[in-house]
Amino acid sequence: MWPNHERVIPEAFAGSGTSVVAARAHSVEPSGNGYLYGYEVDTVDRNGQRATVLTYVDTGGTHDQNSAIVTDPATGDPVSVWAYPNDPGLPVLPQVTYRDAVAELLTTLGMPVTDPTLTVAAYRPGKRAVVRVDAAERTLFIKIVRPHRVAPIVRTHEQFAAAGLPVPRVLSSRGDGLLVLELVRGVPAGSRIVEIADDPRFVASLAALSGRIAAVPMTQQARADAMDHADWHRRTLTAALPGDAEEIDRLYDAIGRRSIGWTAAQKQVVHGDLHLEQVFVDEDEPWRISGLLDIDTAGWGYPVRDVGAVVAHLVVTGLWHRSRGDVERGAAAERLADAVARDWAARNPQEAERLGPAIGAQLLAHAGGQATTGSANGIATAEQLLAATRAALAEPAPSLPSGGGRPRSAPRV
């Protein structure tokens, strides 16, 4: 899966006064008709200053003035190479990565701040970035998306808010891809995993949240998920773990067989990318949901896929906590994964058989994200997620691992 880019990357830096010392694989995802490969590139400039630059090689045909166009000697095709924050898909991103620029921007929008601290809360190259702004006056989130996505996102926030869902207000938006969002109340549910793991009230609150989302009057389709992109994830994971190719094919074939017959009549409005970092809870009563984030993925979809995303993310989170020696949090995440899966199956007995494939597809997508790093830790985690997928697909009912190994790398979620 990982091409030989040791000539492409140095050529892209040529003439910049910076030399490439080394590059490490970071991430890979689909891009147009090709792939977007991420690298951590170690550089040194003329003055001997060293830095690590997050750099992307895009074979999918996305080019603009922020990109260096380089011919890949392996294929003879032109590829686009660019470094964060000069993301061709997010043209306004460079403007929100510096404190002075952000302070000036927010002043022009009527939300002045003094001496802000910036934290990159999320980044998906070419798709979106979220920057947290902490200042004495207020805390805000600046969200950067593709320009054509601004209006639909604003409309979705309005629809969710009108339905009484606890989503952040859009305080300002611009057609160049910028949105300013308020801080939601509470803390991420994942930060209170021990308190909520064995509290049935949280599981009930999560089910009630899904019910409220289903009532939002939307007509658009939810964002494509791991099941929709199964062919790409299969190719990626097989290329990264060639020794497991037969098992990977067998698992994906099982998911495909068991998802045949799902019909549009069984769809409802879903979040589209639900996990515990998107759900905020009350600090004093952590079973009580107080906020919901990143609803730009929402729309019509299969509700079991939201549940599958939550459960798979909890499995990955459990592995990550265990890798850091935090057995208590790791076990709590696993218990909560089981509780969410059991609750959904009990509430939807006629669709319970769909839960295994939905969880399995998400677990395999996470496995691909781990394996494509090429690191020993990533490979070990991917192998554990293959085992978790086997358990999720086991008949007659999905069962998840409750202990297991100790990968040492953080989950790529």
NORNORNOR-V107829 format. One record per residue. N is the residue number from 0. SS is DSSP state (~ for helix, > for strand, _ for the rest). BURIAL is I if it has 16 or more other C-alpha atoms within 10 Angstrom, else O. Layout:
N,SS,BURIAL + N,SS,BURIAL
This chain:
0,_,O + 1,_,O + 2,_,O + 3,_,O + 4,_,I + 5,_,O + 6,_,O + 7,~,I + 8,~,I + 9,~,I + 10,~,I + 11,~,I + 12,~,I + 13,_,O + 14,_,O + 15,_,O + 16,_,O + 17,>,I + 18,>,I + 19,>,I + 20,>,O + 21,>,O + 22,>,I + 23,>,O + 24,>,I + 25,>,I + 26,>,I + 27,>,I + 28,>,I + 29,>,I + 30,>,I + 31,_,O + 32,_,O + 33,>,O + 34,>,I + 35,>,I + 36,>,I + 37,>,I + 38,>,I + 39,>,I + 40,>,I + 41,>,I + 42,>,I + 43,>,O + 44,>,O + 45,_,O + 46,_,O + 47,_,O + 48,_,O + 49,>,O + 50,>,O + 51,>,O + 52,>,I + 53,>,I + 54,>,I + 55,>,I + 56,>,I + 57,>,I + 58,_,I + 59,_,I + 60,_,I + 61,_,I + 62,_,I + 63,_,O + 64,_,O + 65,_,O + 66,_,I + 67,>,I + 68,>,I + 69,>,I + 70,>,I + 71,_,I + 72,_,O + 73,_,O + 74,_,O + 75,_,O + 76,_,O + 77,>,I + 78,>,I + 79,>,I + 80,>,I + 81,>,I + 82,>,I + 83,_,O + 84,_,I + 85,_,I + 86,_,I + 87,_,I + 88,_,I + 89,_,I + 90,_,I + 91,_,I + 92,~,I + 93,~,O + 94,~,O + 95,~,I + 96,_,I + 97,_,O + 98,~,I + 99,~,O + 100,~,O + 101,~,I + 102,~,I + 103,~,O + 104,~,I + 105,~,I + 106,~,O + 107,~,O + 108,_,O + 109,_,O + 110,_,I + 111,_,I + 112,_,I + 113,_,O + 114,_,O + 115,_,I + 116,>,I + 117,>,I + 118,>,O + 119,>,O + 120,>,O + 121,>,O + 122,>,O + 123,>,O + 124,_,I + 125,_,I + 126,_,O + 127,>,I + 128,>,I + 129,>,I + 130,>,I + 131,>,I + 132,>,I + 133,>,I + 134,_,I + 135,_,O + 136,_,O + 137,_,O + 138,>,I + 139,>,I + 140,>,I + 141,>,I + 142,>,I + 143,>,I + 144,>,I + 145,_,I + 146,~,I + 147,~,O + 148,~,I + 149,~,I + 150,~,O + 151,~,O + 152,~,I + 153,~,I + 154,~,O + 155,~,I + 156,~,I + 157,~,I + 158,~,I + 159,~,I + 160,~,O + 161,~,O + 162,_,O + 163,_,O + 164,_,I + 165,_,I + 166,>,I + 167,_,I + 168,_,O + 169,>,I + 170,>,I + 171,>,I + 172,>,I + 173,_,O + 174,_,O + 175,_,I + 176,_,I + 177,>,I + 178,>,I + 179,>,I + 180,>,I + 181,>,I + 182,_,I + 183,_,I + 184,_,I + 185,_,I + 186,>,I + 187,>,I + 188,~,I + 189,~,I + 190,~,O + 191,~,I + 192,~,I + 193,~,I + 194,~,I + 195,~,I + 196,_,I + 197,_,I + 198,_,O + 199,~,O + 200,~,O + 201,~,I + 202,~,I + 203,~,I + 204,~,O + 205,~,I + 206,~,I + 207,~,O + 208,~,I + 209,~,I + 210,~,O + 211,~,I + 212,~,I + 213,~,I + 214,_,O + 215,_,I + 216,_,O + 217,_,I + 218,_,O + 219,_,O + 220,>,I + 221,_,I + 222,_,I + 223,_,O + 224,_,I + 225,_,I + 226,_,I + 227,_,O + 228,_,O + 229,~,I + 230,~,O + 231,~,I + 232,~,I + 233,~,I + 234,~,I + 235,~,I + 236,~,I + 237,~,I + 238,~,I + 239,~,I + 240,_,I + 241,~,O + 242,~,O + 243,~,O + 244,~,I + 245,~,O + 246,~,O + 247,~,I + 248,~,O + 249,~,O + 250,~,I + 251,~,I + 252,~,O + 253,~,O + 254,~,I + 255,~,O + 256,~,O + 257,~,I + 258,_,I + 259,_,O + 260,_,O + 261,_,O + 262,_,O + 263,~,O + 264,~,O + 265,~,O + 266,_,I + 267,>,I + 268,>,I + 269,>,I + 270,_,I + 271,_,I + 272,_,I + 273,_,I + 274,_,I + 275,_,I + 276,_,I + 277,_,I + 278,>,I + 279,>,I + 280,>,I + 281,_,I + 282,_,I + 283,_,O + 284,_,O + 285,_,I + 286,_,I + 287,_,I + 288,>,I + 289,>,I + 290,>,I + 291,>,I + 292,_,I + 293,_,I + 294,~,I + 295,~,I + 296,~,I + 297,_,I + 298,>,I + 299,>,I + 300,>,I + 301,_,I + 302,~,I + 303,~,I + 304,~,I + 305,~,I + 306,~,I + 307,~,I + 308,~,I + 309,~,I + 310,~,I + 311,~,I + 312,~,I + 313,~,I + 314,~,I + 315,~,I + 316,~,I + 317,~,I + 318,~,I + 319,~,I + 320,~,I + 321,~,I + 322,~,I + 323,_,O + 324,_,O + 325,_,O + 326,~,I + 327,~,O + 328,~,I + 329,~,I + 330,~,I + 331,~,I + 332,~,I + 333,~,I + 334,~,I + 335,~,I + 336,~,I + 337,~,I + 338,~,I + 339,~,I + 340,~,I + 341,~,I + 342,~,O + 343,~,I + 344,~,I + 345,~,O + 346,~,O + 347,_,O + 348,~,O + 349,~,O + 350,~,O + 351,_,I + 352,_,I + 353,~,I + 354,~,I + 355,~,I + 356,~,I + 357,~,I + 358,~,I + 359,~,I + 360,~,I + 361,~,I + 362,~,I + 363,~,I + 364,~,I + 365,~,I + 366,~,I + 367,~,I + 368,~,I + 369,~,I + 370,~,I + 371,_,I + 372,_,I + 373,_,I + 374,_,O + 375,~,O + 376,~,I + 377,~,I + 378,~,I + 379,~,I + 380,~,I + 381,~,I + 382,~,I + 383,~,I + 384,~,I + 385,~,I + 386,~,I + 387,~,I + 388,~,I + 389,~,I + 390,~,I + 391,~,I + 392,_,I + 393,_,O + 394,_,O + 395,_,O + 396,_,I + 397,_,I + 398,_,I + 399,_,I + 400,_,I + 401,_,I + 402,_,O + 403,_,O + 404,_,O + 405,_,I + 406,_,I + 407,_,I + 408,_,I + 409,_,I + 410,_,I + 411,_,I + 412,_,O
